[in-house]
Amino acid sequence: MRIELDNVWKSYGTGDARFWALQEISFTASDGDFVSIVGPSGSGKSTMLHLLGCLDLPTKGAVRVDDVSIEELSDHQMSRIRRDKIGFVFQQYFLNASMTALQNVLLPMDLAGVNGGREKAAAALEIVGLGHRLRSFSSELSGGEQQRVAIARALANHPSIVLADEPTGSLDSKTGKAVLDMLITLNEEQNLGIVMVTHDDAVASTADESIHVLDGRISR
């Protein structure tokens, strides 16, 4: 799978209130890549991730998935891409405290009508080292374990690329390193593409390539 941003501009607001969050952004992510997008708060990193994840459309330029512009796709086709080809991991875990780890991973697959969801969810939790916590409620898990559940949820449908927005931002340094090590392992052993947004240069340096963003533009 290949996702391309081709001379992308993204604005919010209209008239004198228009704000350009991104300008002249060209960037490509594919299976097996491990890329960090690094920059200060408000630089446009998360906006780039939303476009890569087909969660938003550009104001100008093109976003292409396997050489097809997403503006040519129907809502149903976009939903299938997000469900089947892209996994999402956020700084906040967005887990349901009243559900077990297995149920949290299974929920989006149930909503999408995916067959064999329970087996896929259990296998994903096994991959992230939580095969022994399937029946633990998320409120019983540590922060690092909750983030692992969130990563398992992103992996459950075997995506080609995972988009991670500050995946270690709410974790202590030791737990954050463990999560990063796991992402590196998934990238190396399963050829999983990872695009990781961070404001931390040390976290960004674990990726094979770093894209620096400042004021909505790639700075180097």
PyMOL commands that set and color helices and strands:
alter all, ss='L'
color gray80, all
select helices_A, chain A and resi 15-17+45-52+70-72+75-84+101-112+117-127+131-133+138-140+143-155+173-190+201-204
alter helices_A, ss='H'
color red, helices_A
select strands_A, chain A and resi 2-12+19-30+34-38+60-65+68-69+86-89+161-165+193-198+209-214+217-218
alter strands_A, ss='S'
color yellow, strands_A
deselect
rebuild
show_as cartoon
